[in-house]
Amino acid sequence: MKRAHIFYSGRVQGIGFRYTAQNIASSLGISGWVKNLEDGRVEIVAESEEKNLKEFLDKILKGPLGRYIEDADVAWETPSKEFNDFDIKFDYSSL
């Protein structure tokens, strides 16, 4: 079991990035979350077996989202096993 903490930058907001990431993660049995950041990046925390996480990262970069990504900063961390599924986090404080 591994944990990937990823920050995607580029034109990654307003294109369905979070929903697409959630669908890919769910199809691979990955738990965690995705959210938009105020600085325009998208942040993902994902936990699963390493091969699933690598496939997840590959599908995001090589799929339709890839053309919007300028940079992907991936850090491998120790999993917390705190997640049951893969959620989209919304920031309601800016509403």
Summary of the structure (lengths in Angstrom):
residues: 95
radius of gyration: 12.4
end to end distance: 36.5
largest distance: 38.1
contacts: 268
relative contact order: 0.32
helix: 34%
strand: 37%
